[in-house]
Amino acid sequence: MKGAKTFGMMAGMILAWSVYYTVSKLMVDATGSAFAAGFLLRSFALIFLTIQLLADGSLPRLFRQGRAAWLLVLIGCFGFLLDLFANLGYAGGSLSTGTALLKTDVLMVNLVTVIVLRKKLYATDWLGTGIMLLGVLLVLGVDFKGLRFAPTDLFFLASAACVTANAFLIKRAQGKYGAETDMISYYNNFVVLVLFAGFTLARGDLRGLDAGKLPGFWWLAALGGLAQTLIYFFYYRNLKTHEVWVVKLWLLLMPVVSCFIGVVFLREELSAAKLLGIAVVLLGAGVLLLRGKLHREQAS
């Protein structure tokens, strides 16, 4: 029963994130601005999060976070920075290089787990992580021969570092301060929304907004906001009950799900390279699933 619940929570997280990235891409293309798209998606997410807190009667607790409030605001700032740094990297670098460097957050999480938290990861954990990471890059169509590194690629590493830091900050807020996952979600989304709004208005990115460019524009924006809300729900609860590195490994399955979403809804092609990548990802996942059996004696 516990295994089924874990699978359901992880599957919900992966599906929600896949839908969010798909809608986010459509919104960025339609608005011509990553900031405007982020502002709209986070605005709808705020509506759904508010409805959620009103429904369970926990909205008044937003203003009773005490010493945890500063940490919740910091989580939101890192949430915005990870998007900002990625966008700056893409503005001056290549898609293939950026895609590869952004996935280094998985390795960063493993290093923090071992060096800072002093927890043991077996050789098979590193092997499984590496195999899955290679498969993800194949699914995403990274051109390994065409990888070229520029100074602006450091922004991608900065984004990956912010993703890593954010995950551990969320874990700390839940553990040391006992912050509720829904409170963290609301603060995070609100801070990111305010920052996106500031940049969007300063740049004037809403002036040329033409919702008619994309059929069902506002429905898609609402869907993206709902997906963001579900990400908060599943991702934060998974972080509360599992190690950060375990949750990150599950998220490596997200490009596989996004690939099938692209095939079904966006008429993208499922190439031989992508199929190979999916097989490699599943191979790496299989190695990690055998962790308990492979290291039963060491664990005991």
Secondary structure, DSSP 8 states (H G I E B T S, - for coil): -HHHHHHHHHHHHHHHHHHHHHHHHHHHHHHS-HHHHHHHHHHHHHHHHHHHHHHTT-GGGGG--GGGHHHHHHHHHHHHHHHHHHHHHHHHS-HHHHHHHHTTHHHHHHHIIIIIS-----HHHHHHHHHHHHHHHHHTT--STT----GGGHHHHHHHHHHHHHHHHHHHHHHTS---HHHHHHHHHHHHHHHHHHHHHHHTTTTT--GGGSTTHHHHHHHHHHHHHHHHHHHHHHHHHS-HHHHHHHHTTHHHHHHHHHHHHS-----HHHHHHHHHHHHHHHHHHTHHHHTHHHH-
